[in-house]
Amino acid sequence: MASSPPPVPPPQPETPPPLPHPSSHAHPRHVWSEARLIRGITVVNFLPAFPLLVAHATLSESPLPAFGLAPLFVSSVAGLFLISRYRARDSARQKSVARSEYVDDTVDESEGWEGEAEGETVFTHRIMVFLIDAGLTVGFGIVLAFTWIARGTNSDATLAMLAAYGTVPLLVNFLFHFYLSVRELVAGLALHGLIQYSAWHVLPPDCPQCGSRLRPEAHPPIPWYESLSRPNLSVPRVSAPSLPSLPRPSLPSFKMPAWMKGRKVEDASLFVDDDQLQRDRYLDDPEEPSSNTSVIATGAGGSGSAVVEEVIVGKKDKKKRSTSGTSIGTATSGTPIYGEDDSSWA
């Protein structure tokens, strides 16, 4: 008896094919080397354009050719700044490669070509760089258009030749900035991936033969939208200039005179002390105690003869002096003795 063939398993749905790798215009490594060369040319073009445009404006007596120096100067400054950022980024990448043994070469398209998410500032953001390139493209185009229109009405061969040589650097910078702005517009909006994503929608979502999935589920990431929805920017810090330190003027030190430092024992007082004046002054008021001299008359038993004694009485009260004088006179002769201050002496 023949054995039946084994059943054929149903086809498994396959994963949708990945989108093609973005082209080299969106790869940062290709773009950095190319953009560095282009930015360097825009910087160098300012050197021959400056004397040609100044001479053209002087001979033609028109300020229109000199207006081209404004976008040339902005282009040179922007080129120098971005080149310095490219060099700093390359040195940081080389250091990271030296530290790690394995480096992933696959770079996401959302990282862009003018800047990465890490270490990005406001002036190096890809949208800001696109706006600068687009503005310079418009500026160079306006200057070139008005210069060509003005030279078309002039029949002077010398000025026409000078205008032709002077507008060559402007034309070169115009083409370069136009190319950079268009390329960033295509890479920032992911136009290449969106076109491929739209093309997959023309085909049926599944394969009619095997039933595998053909249409991708999600649309490709848009770098500009990703950078705006998840901003990771750092504002550059501008350090204030340090002012030179000025020496402070030295003021003369005040030296205290010797007579103001304090009196010593042997020094005399400059002013009269009120307490000392109160102690030393002569008092005429009889009510206040004072030292005075009293004369006491001592009467004898004879005919009117009296012995006058001079007694120094200290600071005693008036009543005490009169009482003591009377008692002394009575004790000696039995007759009252009157003092100098007694009212009955007279």
Buried (B, 14 or more C-beta within 10 A) or exposed (E): EEEEEEEEEEEEEEEBEEBEEBEEBBBBEEBBEBBBEBBEEBBBBBEEBBEBBBBBBEBBEBEBBBBBBEBBEBBBEBBBBBBEBBEEBBEEBEEEEEEEEEEEEEBBBBBBBBBBBEEBEEBBBBBBBBEBBBBBBBBBBEBBEBBEEBBEEEEEEEBEEBBBBBBEBBBBBBEBBBBBBBBBBBBBBBBBBEEBBEEBEEEEEBBEEEEBBBBBEEEBEBBBEBBEEEEEBEEEEEEEEEEEEEEEEEEEEEEEEEEEEEEEEEEEEEEEEEEEEEEEEEEEEEEEEBEBEBBBBBBEEEEEEBEEEEBEBEEBEEEEBBEBBBEBBEEBBEBBBBBBBBEEEE
